[in-house]
Amino acid sequence: MFDWHMPVAVRFGSGCTQALPGELGSRPVVVMAFAPARPLGLQAAWAEGLGDRLLDWVDVPEGLSTLAVARQLAPRVWQALDHAPETVLLGLGGGSVLDLAKLLRARPAVTDFDAVAAAVRSQAPWPALARAPLWLVPTTAGTGSEVTRWATIWDTDGAVALKRSFDEPWGYADRAWIDPTLTLSAPLALTRDTALDSLAHALEALWNRHANPVSDALAVQAACRIRAHLPAVLAAPQRLEGREQLALAAAEAGIAFSQTRTALAHALSYTLTLEQGVPHGQAVAAWLPTACRLATGRDAGIDARLEAVFGVPATAAAATLEDWLAGLGVATDALAYGVRDGEARVQAALRSPRGRNFIGADVMGGLS
C-alpha cells in the first residue's frame, strides 16, 4: 500500500519552451533567471517572445540559494507580482533559482520578509500568504526541484551557516517545462555535478523507507540513464541526444524522490558544501558508495535493483560506483575532503531527518 501525489503539470521535450508564451495567454509574467541568462542571450530571446506581458526580469546572483539573496530579491519580485493576481512567477535556471522562486512566490499580506525568514527557520508559523502561479524551467539536468515540493534555503546570516529545508504542500510548481536544449550551455563541471545530484536522487529513492514500486521503477531507469550517458555527454557536450537522456533521467529521479525524500548521502553532503564549498552534486556523490555499502544486504528487493543499475552482484555495487565516479574525477575517500571523523559523521547523519529515511537507520544509528 502506498500513496502518490505529484500535482505538477510537466511538459518535456527539446524546444518545448517555444510554446510557453502561447500557453501564458494574456497573463503577465515575472521572470527570476540565473544571472548568465543575459550574456547567453536568453534574456533577449525570452523578452521578445513574452513582449509586454513581461513585467520584470530579475537576475538571481550565482551561488547558493540563501535567505540573504531571497531578502535582497523579495521587494522587487513581490512588487511585480502585486500587479495582478494572475501574474505568473517563472523560475528559469538551476536548482538555486528554482528554490528561491518557490519561496518568493508566496508574499505575506504585509510584505515583511522577516516573517517569511522566521517561518523558514521554524521560529514562527507562516504568515497569511498570497501565492502566485509558479512555472519552473530548469536549465540544468539535476535538481529535480521543478517536480518536488521542497527547496533548500541556506541560512548564512548567523555565526554558523545552516541548511534550512523548505517543505510545504504549496511548494509544488503549477507547471514544469523541461527543455533539454536549455542545458547545452551548462559548463562541463556543472553538467557533471548536477547529473551526479540526479544519480543521488535516484539511488537515495531506492534505499529508502518510503520507496514504492513506482518510485523504484523510475529510480532504476534514471540511474541507468545517467550511468550510460553522463560520460558520453562530458566527452561531447553539444550532442543533444545525450543531453535529452540526462534531462529525462533528472525528471525521473526527481519524480521518484518527490515521493520518498532523500536519505543518508544527502544528510552527509551538506557539511562538505557549507564547510568547504564543495558543489552539492559532488558532495553528495562522494558519500554514495558509503551509503551503498550500508544499504547492501538489508533487503533482497533493494539488492536486486542495485544489481540492475550496476550490472554486478549487489555486494560489488559500491566498488563499481566508486570506480565509475573516479573516472569522472570524483573522489569518494572522506580523507580527500579532509574528513577524519567519517564514522562519527555517518552515525550523526543516521539520526538526522534525512538519515532516518535510509533503510536500516534504526539499527545502524541506534535509533529507537
SULMO-V257965 format. One record per residue. SS is DSSP state (~ for helix, > for strand, _ for the rest). PHI is phi as a letter, one per 40 degrees, with the letter a starting at -180 (999 if undefined). D_CENTER is the distance of its C-alpha to the mean C-alpha in Angstrom with 1 decimal. Layout:
ss=SS phi=PHI d_center=D_CENTER
ss=SS phi=PHI d_center=D_CENTER
This chain:
ss=_ phi=999 d_center=26.9
ss=_ phi=a d_center=23.4
ss=_ phi=b d_center=21.8
ss=_ phi=a d_center=19.2
ss=_ phi=a d_center=17.8
ss=_ phi=a d_center=15.2
ss=_ phi=c d_center=17.0
ss=_ phi=c d_center=15.0
ss=> phi=c d_center=17.4
ss=> phi=b d_center=15.8
ss=> phi=b d_center=17.7
ss=> phi=b d_center=17.0
ss=_ phi=i d_center=19.3
ss=_ phi=c d_center=20.4
ss=_ phi=g d_center=21.9
ss=~ phi=c d_center=20.8
ss=~ phi=c d_center=20.1
ss=~ phi=c d_center=23.8
ss=~ phi=c d_center=24.5
ss=~ phi=c d_center=22.3
ss=~ phi=d d_center=25.2
ss=~ phi=c d_center=27.5
ss=~ phi=c d_center=25.2
ss=~ phi=c d_center=25.2
ss=_ phi=g d_center=28.9
ss=_ phi=c d_center=30.6
ss=_ phi=c d_center=27.7
ss=_ phi=c d_center=26.9
ss=> phi=a d_center=23.4
ss=> phi=b d_center=21.8
ss=> phi=b d_center=19.3
ss=> phi=b d_center=16.8
ss=> phi=b d_center=16.1
ss=> phi=c d_center=15.0
ss=~ phi=d d_center=18.4
ss=~ phi=c d_center=19.3
ss=~ phi=d d_center=19.4
ss=_ phi=c d_center=23.0
ss=_ phi=c d_center=24.4
ss=_ phi=c d_center=22.7
ss=_ phi=g d_center=24.7
ss=~ phi=c d_center=22.0
ss=~ phi=c d_center=23.2
ss=~ phi=c d_center=26.7
ss=~ phi=c d_center=25.9
ss=~ phi=c d_center=23.8
ss=~ phi=c d_center=26.4
ss=~ phi=c d_center=29.1
ss=~ phi=c d_center=27.5
ss=~ phi=c d_center=26.9
ss=~ phi=g d_center=30.2
ss=~ phi=c d_center=31.5
ss=~ phi=c d_center=28.7
ss=> phi=c d_center=26.5
ss=> phi=c d_center=27.2
ss=> phi=a d_center=25.1
ss=> phi=b d_center=22.7
ss=> phi=b d_center=20.9
ss=> phi=c d_center=19.6
ss=> phi=c d_center=16.7
ss=_ phi=d d_center=17.5
ss=_ phi=c d_center=15.6
ss=_ phi=h d_center=14.1
ss=_ phi=c d_center=12.1
ss=_ phi=c d_center=11.4
ss=> phi=b d_center=14.6
ss=~ phi=c d_center=17.1
ss=~ phi=c d_center=19.6
ss=~ phi=c d_center=17.9
ss=~ phi=d d_center=17.4
ss=~ phi=c d_center=21.1
ss=~ phi=c d_center=22.1
ss=~ phi=c d_center=20.7
ss=~ phi=d d_center=21.5
ss=~ phi=d d_center=25.2
ss=~ phi=c d_center=24.8
ss=~ phi=c d_center=22.1
ss=~ phi=c d_center=23.9
ss=~ phi=c d_center=27.2
ss=~ phi=c d_center=26.1
ss=~ phi=c d_center=24.7
ss=_ phi=c d_center=28.0
ss=_ phi=d d_center=29.7
ss=_ phi=a d_center=29.6
ss=_ phi=c d_center=27.9
ss=_ phi=c d_center=26.6
ss=_ phi=c d_center=24.9
ss=> phi=c d_center=21.4
ss=> phi=c d_center=18.6
ss=> phi=b d_center=16.6
ss=> phi=c d_center=13.4
ss=> phi=b d_center=13.6
ss=> phi=i d_center=11.4
ss=_ phi=c d_center=8.3
ss=~ phi=d d_center=5.3
ss=~ phi=c d_center=8.3
ss=~ phi=c d_center=10.4
ss=~ phi=c d_center=8.6
ss=~ phi=c d_center=8.2
ss=~ phi=c d_center=11.8
ss=~ phi=c d_center=13.0
ss=~ phi=d d_center=12.2
ss=~ phi=c d_center=14.3
ss=~ phi=c d_center=17.0
ss=_ phi=c d_center=17.6
ss=> phi=b d_center=19.6
ss=> phi=b d_center=22.7
ss=> phi=c d_center=25.4
ss=_ phi=d d_center=28.9
ss=_ phi=b d_center=30.0
ss=_ phi=c d_center=27.6
ss=_ phi=b d_center=27.1
ss=~ phi=c d_center=23.9
ss=~ phi=d d_center=25.3
ss=~ phi=c d_center=25.1
ss=~ phi=c d_center=21.4
ss=~ phi=c d_center=20.8
ss=~ phi=c d_center=23.0
ss=~ phi=c d_center=21.1
ss=~ phi=c d_center=17.8
ss=_ phi=c d_center=19.8
ss=_ phi=g d_center=21.4
ss=_ phi=c d_center=24.7
ss=_ phi=a d_center=25.7
ss=_ phi=c d_center=24.9
ss=_ phi=c d_center=23.1
ss=_ phi=c d_center=25.8
ss=_ phi=c d_center=26.9
ss=> phi=b d_center=24.3
ss=> phi=b d_center=24.5
ss=> phi=b d_center=21.3
ss=_ phi=c d_center=21.0
ss=> phi=d d_center=19.9
ss=> phi=b d_center=16.3
ss=> phi=b d_center=15.4
ss=> phi=b d_center=12.2
ss=> phi=b d_center=12.5
ss=> phi=c d_center=9.9
ss=_ phi=b d_center=11.8
ss=_ phi=b d_center=9.8
ss=_ phi=b d_center=9.2
ss=_ phi=a d_center=6.2
ss=_ phi=c d_center=2.7
ss=_ phi=g d_center=4.3
ss=~ phi=d d_center=4.4
ss=~ phi=c d_center=7.9
ss=~ phi=b d_center=9.1
ss=_ phi=b d_center=8.3
ss=_ phi=c d_center=10.4
ss=> phi=b d_center=8.4
ss=> phi=a d_center=7.5
ss=> phi=b d_center=8.2
ss=> phi=b d_center=11.6
ss=> phi=c d_center=13.6
ss=> phi=b d_center=17.3
ss=_ phi=b d_center=19.5
ss=_ phi=c d_center=22.5
ss=_ phi=c d_center=24.4
ss=_ phi=c d_center=26.0
ss=_ phi=b d_center=23.2
ss=_ phi=c d_center=19.5
ss=> phi=b d_center=17.5
ss=> phi=c d_center=13.9
ss=> phi=b d_center=14.0
ss=> phi=c d_center=12.0
ss=> phi=c d_center=12.2
ss=> phi=a d_center=13.0
ss=_ phi=b d_center=15.3
ss=~ phi=d d_center=16.6
ss=~ phi=c d_center=16.5
ss=~ phi=c d_center=12.8
ss=_ phi=c d_center=12.6
ss=_ phi=c d_center=13.2
ss=_ phi=c d_center=16.7
ss=> phi=a d_center=15.9
ss=> phi=b d_center=13.4
ss=> phi=b d_center=14.9
ss=> phi=b d_center=13.6
ss=_ phi=b d_center=16.1
ss=~ phi=d d_center=16.0
ss=~ phi=c d_center=18.7
ss=~ phi=c d_center=16.5
ss=~ phi=c d_center=14.8
ss=_ phi=c d_center=18.4
ss=_ phi=c d_center=18.6
ss=_ phi=c d_center=15.7
ss=_ phi=d d_center=17.6
ss=~ phi=d d_center=18.0
ss=~ phi=c d_center=16.4
ss=~ phi=c d_center=13.1
ss=~ phi=d d_center=13.4
ss=~ phi=c d_center=14.0
ss=~ phi=c d_center=11.4
ss=~ phi=c d_center=8.4
ss=~ phi=c d_center=10.3
ss=~ phi=c d_center=10.9
ss=~ phi=c d_center=7.3
ss=~ phi=c d_center=7.7
ss=~ phi=d d_center=11.1
ss=~ phi=c d_center=10.2
ss=~ phi=d d_center=8.4
ss=~ phi=c d_center=11.6
ss=~ phi=c d_center=14.0
ss=~ phi=c d_center=12.9
ss=~ phi=c d_center=13.4
ss=~ phi=c d_center=16.8
ss=_ phi=c d_center=18.2
ss=> phi=b d_center=17.3
ss=_ phi=c d_center=19.9
ss=_ phi=c d_center=18.4
ss=_ phi=c d_center=18.2
ss=_ phi=a d_center=20.4
ss=~ phi=d d_center=22.0
ss=~ phi=c d_center=19.7
ss=~ phi=c d_center=16.4
ss=~ phi=c d_center=18.3
ss=~ phi=c d_center=19.4
ss=~ phi=c d_center=16.1
ss=~ phi=c d_center=14.7
ss=~ phi=c d_center=17.8
ss=~ phi=d d_center=17.8
ss=~ phi=c d_center=14.3
ss=~ phi=c d_center=15.3
ss=~ phi=c d_center=18.6
ss=~ phi=c d_center=17.5
ss=~ phi=c d_center=15.4
ss=~ phi=c d_center=18.4
ss=~ phi=c d_center=20.8
ss=~ phi=b d_center=19.4
ss=~ phi=c d_center=17.4
ss=~ phi=d d_center=20.8
ss=~ phi=c d_center=22.4
ss=~ phi=c d_center=19.9
ss=~ phi=c d_center=20.3
ss=~ phi=c d_center=24.0
ss=_ phi=b d_center=24.2
ss=_ phi=c d_center=21.2
ss=_ phi=c d_center=23.0
ss=_ phi=c d_center=23.5
ss=~ phi=c d_center=21.7
ss=~ phi=d d_center=22.1
ss=~ phi=c d_center=19.9
ss=~ phi=c d_center=17.2
ss=~ phi=c d_center=17.5
ss=~ phi=c d_center=17.1
ss=~ phi=c d_center=13.9
ss=~ phi=c d_center=12.5
ss=~ phi=c d_center=14.0
ss=~ phi=c d_center=12.6
ss=~ phi=c d_center=9.0
ss=~ phi=c d_center=10.1
ss=~ phi=c d_center=12.2
ss=~ phi=c d_center=9.8
ss=~ phi=c d_center=7.4
ss=~ phi=c d_center=10.8
ss=~ phi=c d_center=12.1
ss=~ phi=c d_center=9.9
ss=~ phi=c d_center=10.1
ss=~ phi=c d_center=13.6
ss=~ phi=b d_center=13.6
ss=_ phi=g d_center=10.9
ss=_ phi=c d_center=10.3
ss=_ phi=a d_center=13.5
ss=~ phi=c d_center=15.7
ss=~ phi=c d_center=14.0
ss=~ phi=c d_center=11.1
ss=~ phi=d d_center=14.0
ss=~ phi=c d_center=15.9
ss=~ phi=c d_center=13.4
ss=~ phi=c d_center=13.3
ss=~ phi=c d_center=16.9
ss=~ phi=c d_center=16.8
ss=~ phi=c d_center=14.4
ss=~ phi=c d_center=16.6
ss=~ phi=c d_center=19.9
ss=~ phi=b d_center=19.8
ss=_ phi=g d_center=17.1
ss=_ phi=c d_center=15.6
ss=_ phi=d d_center=12.5
ss=~ phi=d d_center=9.5
ss=~ phi=c d_center=9.4
ss=~ phi=c d_center=13.1
ss=~ phi=c d_center=13.4
ss=~ phi=c d_center=11.8
ss=~ phi=c d_center=13.7
ss=~ phi=d d_center=16.8
ss=~ phi=c d_center=16.9
ss=~ phi=c d_center=16.3
ss=~ phi=c d_center=20.0
ss=~ phi=c d_center=21.1
ss=~ phi=c d_center=19.1
ss=~ phi=c d_center=20.4
ss=~ phi=c d_center=23.9
ss=~ phi=c d_center=23.8
ss=~ phi=c d_center=22.6
ss=_ phi=c d_center=25.2
ss=_ phi=g d_center=28.4
ss=_ phi=c d_center=27.3
ss=_ phi=a d_center=27.0
ss=~ phi=c d_center=28.7
ss=~ phi=c d_center=26.2
ss=~ phi=c d_center=23.2
ss=~ phi=d d_center=25.5
ss=~ phi=c d_center=26.3
ss=~ phi=c d_center=22.7
ss=~ phi=c d_center=22.2
ss=~ phi=c d_center=25.4
ss=~ phi=c d_center=24.2
ss=~ phi=c d_center=21.2
ss=~ phi=b d_center=23.2
ss=_ phi=g d_center=26.6
ss=_ phi=b d_center=28.4
ss=_ phi=d d_center=29.5
ss=~ phi=d d_center=26.9
ss=~ phi=c d_center=28.7
ss=~ phi=b d_center=28.0
ss=~ phi=c d_center=24.3
ss=~ phi=c d_center=23.2
ss=~ phi=c d_center=25.7
ss=~ phi=c d_center=24.7
ss=~ phi=c d_center=21.1
ss=~ phi=d d_center=22.4
ss=~ phi=c d_center=24.6
ss=~ phi=c d_center=22.0
ss=~ phi=c d_center=19.7
ss=~ phi=c d_center=22.9
ss=~ phi=c d_center=23.6
ss=_ phi=c d_center=20.5
ss=_ phi=g d_center=21.6
ss=_ phi=b d_center=19.3
ss=_ phi=c d_center=21.4
ss=_ phi=b d_center=21.0
ss=_ phi=c d_center=24.0
ss=~ phi=d d_center=23.2
ss=~ phi=c d_center=26.3
ss=~ phi=c d_center=24.9
ss=~ phi=b d_center=22.6
ss=_ phi=g d_center=25.6
ss=_ phi=c d_center=24.7
ss=_ phi=b d_center=28.0
ss=_ phi=b d_center=27.2
ss=~ phi=d d_center=24.8
ss=~ phi=c d_center=26.4
ss=~ phi=c d_center=26.5
ss=~ phi=c d_center=22.8
ss=~ phi=c d_center=22.2
ss=~ phi=c d_center=24.6
ss=~ phi=c d_center=23.0
ss=~ phi=c d_center=19.5
ss=~ phi=c d_center=21.0
ss=_ phi=c d_center=22.3
ss=_ phi=c d_center=19.0
ss=_ phi=d d_center=17.2
ss=_ phi=c d_center=14.5
ss=~ phi=c d_center=17.4
ss=~ phi=c d_center=19.5
ss=~ phi=c d_center=17.3
ss=> phi=c d_center=18.4
ss=_ phi=c d_center=21.5
ss=_ phi=g d_center=24.6
ss=~ phi=c d_center=23.3
ss=~ phi=d d_center=26.5
ss=~ phi=c d_center=28.7
ss=~ phi=c d_center=27.1
ss=_ phi=c d_center=26.1
ss=_ phi=g d_center=29.3
ss=_ phi=c d_center=27.8
ss=_ phi=c d_center=30.2
